[in-house]
Amino acid sequence: MYDFFIASLQKNLLLTGNTFDNNVADSEGGAIKWIEVEPIIDSDNIFTNNSASYGPINAGFPFRIEMEYTSLSQTICVNESNSCYPQIMDISSGSSLNFTLSFLIKDIYNTTVTSLNSG
């Protein structure tokens, strides 16, 4: 059971003085799931025993896709952005590669929504 107060502030939602207790979501946002307008959540809200597959308190929309990889022997890094990428070298046609690519779909809070694996 939860009670909440929402005040609209020029396309912003302010949540203040609320209790979110024992809420369960099948997939995302145990207490709050927002789509278009991200709420401003004051520190005086209370969140207790809320659960979801991801985002036990709140969840936003899928925002970006990241690639993770394992077992590649070489990577190349771009110094300006401190980003590293897999580099596959010296492989001939018909050869096998043993590595795993994972594509992570993340929300605006950098929380993984879901992942896709390929081997």
C-alpha positions, -999 to +999 in steps of 0.1 A: +000+000+000+013+034-008+002+070-007+018+097-027+016+134-036+026+146-070+031+183-078+036+194-114+065+219-119+068+228-155+068+193-169+085+180-137+069+157-112+079+162-075+074+133-051+076+143-015+065+129+018+054+095+004+057+059+016+061+031-009+059-002+009+057-038-002+051-030-039+059-058-065+063-052-102+066-081-127+093-064-146+104-028-139+101-002-112+091-018-079+076+015-066+077+039-096+078+033-133+080+064-154+079+068-191+081+104-203+086+127-173+113+117-148+101+124-113+121+144-088+122+122-057+128+141-025+148+124+003+118+125+026+101+097+007+103+062+023+109+031+002+106-003+020+104-038+006+097-029-030+108-054-057+111-058-095+132-076-120+151-044-123+148-011-106+135-020-071+126+016-064+122+033-098+128+025-134+129+046-166+129+037-202+156+017-221+182+043-231+212+027-247+229-005-257+263-015-245+285-044-258+305-066-234+329-092-246+350-120-230+380-140-241+393-118-268+431-116-267+434-080-279+416-048-274+421-013-288+415+017-266+407+053-277+425+076-253+403+106-257+372+087-244+389+060-224+368+035-243+381+001-253+368-021-281+375-057-292+401-061-319+402-094-339+435-099-357+452-127-377+421-148-383+418-167-416+386-176-434+370-207-419+387-203-385+368-204-353+366-177-327+359-185-291+344-155-274+312-143-261+295-110-269+268-097-246+246-068-256+232-050-225+202-028-227+204-001-200+180+025-187+187+062-179+201+052-145+227+028-161+207-002-147+207-032-170+171-038-182+180-070-201+209-087-220+213-106-251+242-131-255+258-146-286+285-172-286 
